[in-house]
């Protein structure tokens, strides 16, 4: 394959995605991203081996001074785009998203890093909280459940592509092991900040699927209250990310 990237497809805080012949490349912005690129490829391969529907990863390459990860291309729009184009089908998409999230949370992931350690690290390094508030948050976080389930770390409708009958989950660099309620909380928080109209419906769909008494099948038994218990810690950790538009609202939520 050529080293020349094709059409621009998407962008995030740390990388851009481009066509690359029949595949796509995630091109990291920083020339110092070698470790991040190999780590993302390894996590994606591990999740792929678990049977989760993800794009296959084909390797890591350096082109010029920048690092890229090569993936199979998913030739369908995101669930976010599809919901915008067909608002009447929104409940169907939210139900599918909740089912996918529950499927992810059903799997143990002992090989991945700790979600609680990731949250604690981000809370400790943010410059937007004073030390007494940080210590209160870190103390409260220490008492939260550890968990050993697979957590995506950034699960929302933009990161699910494809037909509703055959969805594919992308963007796994923040995947870790932890309490499913914490991962569901992250999703709820992101929706509350950026797509408020579907935050509560998504939470209801997720909790409904995880209500073992109602569904009559084994689940993670994640309750609404368990999800909200994580909210101050997830919001505080989000402050360490490069999202200045969210800072004011996150500071209001980040109270232990």
Buried (B, 14 or more C-beta within 10 A) or exposed (E): EEEEBEEEBBEEEBBBBBBBEEBBBBBBBEEEBBEBBBBBBBBBBBBBEBEBBBBEBBEBBBEEEBBBBBBBBBEBBBBBEBBEEEEEEBBEBBBBBBBBBBBBBEBEBEEBBBBBEBBBEBBBEBEBBEEEBBBBBBEBBEEBBEBBBBBBBBBBBBBBBBEBEEBBBBBBBBBBBBBBBBBBBBBBBBBBBBBEEBBEBBBBBBBEBBBEEEEEEEBBEBEBEBBEBBBBBBBBBBBBBEBEEBBEBBBEBBEB
